[in-house]
């Protein structure tokens, strides 16, 4: 018996919600909602009394799993590793299928977001690249070739 019913969302904590929203909406995700979170419920779930965050939920045009971005105003942000590589333990990338990999990379490059490595091709079926976004988030962009 599976306890999982469906994949609901992936949550990422960011230091600058506006920068993260700009990055992900540039890729084509749409903001579904935005709000402040605080109170007993969130304090209980995250295990930190008095917490306060602003969250935004985004989705790709096809619907599916949501991306939740959270920026905490309390507690203060701890040090992160914005240069963490995909080989380090933990959530290292979020992947989106794109129609035009080169176009997406060129557009993100205009905003100063660069490749982690290079553009790879897998058996003539996929082209893929990792881009380092706000707060060092690695976003994998994959284009199906056939």
C-alpha positions in Angstrom: 0.0 0.0 0.0 1.3 3.4 -0.9 0.9 6.3 1.5 1.7 8.8 -1.2 -1.3 10.0 -3.2 0.3 12.5 -5.5 3.4 14.7 -5.8 2.1 18.1 -4.6 5.0 20.6 -4.6 8.7 21.2 -4.1 9.7 23.9 -1.6 12.8 26.0 -1.9 13.9 28.6 0.7 15.4 31.7 -0.9 16.9 34.9 0.5 15.4 37.2 -2.1 11.8 36.2 -3.1 11.6 38.9 -5.8 14.8 37.7 -7.5 13.7 34.1 -7.4 10.3 35.0 -8.8 11.8 36.9 -11.6 14.1 34.0 -12.4 11.4 31.4 -12.5 8.8 33.5 -14.3 11.5 34.2 -16.9 11.5 30.5 -17.5 7.7 30.6 -18.0 6.4 29.5 -14.7 3.2 31.3 -13.6 2.6 32.7 -10.1 -0.4 30.9 -8.6 -0.5 32.6 -5.3 1.5 34.6 -2.8 1.1 35.2 1.0 2.7 35.6 4.4 2.8 32.5 6.6 3.1 32.8 10.4 1.3 31.4 13.5 0.9 28.2 15.4 0.5 25.9 12.3 3.7 26.9 10.6 5.6 27.1 13.9 4.6 23.5 14.7 5.4 22.2 11.2 8.9 23.8 10.8 9.7 23.5 14.5 10.6 27.2 15.0 8.4 29.4 17.3 7.7 32.9 16.0 8.6 32.2 12.4 7.4 34.4 9.6 7.8 33.9 5.9 6.5 35.1 2.6 5.7 32.3 0.1 4.9 32.2 -3.5 3.5 29.2 -5.4 4.3 28.8 -9.1 3.3 26.2 -11.7 4.4 25.4 -15.3 1.8 26.1 -18.0 0.8 22.4 -18.1 -0.2 22.4 -14.4 1.4 19.5 -12.5 3.6 19.8 -9.5 4.0 23.2 -7.9 7.1 25.0 -6.9 6.9 26.9 -3.6 9.4 29.6 -2.9 9.7 30.7 0.8 11.7 33.7 2.1 11.9 33.9 5.9 11.9 37.3 7.7 12.2 35.4 11.0 14.3 33.5 11.9 17.2 35.2 10.1 18.7 33.3 7.2 21.6 31.1 8.1 24.6 30.7 5.9 24.1 28.7 2.8 26.3 27.3 0.2 25.5 29.2 -3.0 28.2 27.4 -4.9 27.1 23.9 -3.9 27.6 21.4 -6.6 25.1 18.8 -7.8 27.3 16.1 -6.1 26.6 17.4 -2.6 23.9 15.7 -0.5 20.5 17.4 -0.4 18.2 18.9 -3.0 20.6 19.9 -5.8 18.4 20.7 -8.8 14.9 21.2 -10.0 14.3 20.1 -13.6 12.0 21.6 -16.2 11.4 20.4 -19.8 11.8 23.3 -22.3 11.0 23.7 -26.0 14.1 25.8 -26.8 17.1 25.1 -24.6 19.4 27.6 -26.4 16.8 30.3 -26.2 16.2 29.7 -22.5 19.9 29.8 -21.8 20.4 33.0 -23.8 17.6 34.7 -21.9 18.9 33.7 -18.5 22.4 34.7 -19.5 21.0 38.3 -20.1 20.1 38.3 -16.4 23.6 37.1 -15.3 22.7 33.4 -14.8 25.3 31.1 -16.2 25.9 27.4 -16.8 27.2 25.2 -14.1 29.0 23.0 -16.7 28.0 22.8 -20.4 25.2 21.6 -22.6 25.1 17.8 -22.8 23.3 15.6 -25.2 22.1 12.1 -24.3 21.7 9.6 -27.1 20.3 12.1 -29.5 17.1 12.2 -27.4 17.8 14.9 -24.7 19.8 18.1 -24.5 20.3 19.3 -21.0 22.1 22.0 -19.0 22.4 23.1 -15.4 22.0 26.8 -14.7 22.8 28.3 -11.3 19.9 30.6 -10.3 19.3 32.8 -7.2 20.8 31.6 -4.0 22.8 29.0 -5.9 19.8 26.9 -6.8 20.7 24.6 -9.7 17.9 24.4 -12.3 18.2 21.7 -14.9 16.7 22.6 -18.3 16.0 19.6 -20.6 15.0 19.8 -24.3 13.6 16.6 -25.9 15.1 16.2 -29.4 12.7 13.5 -30.7 
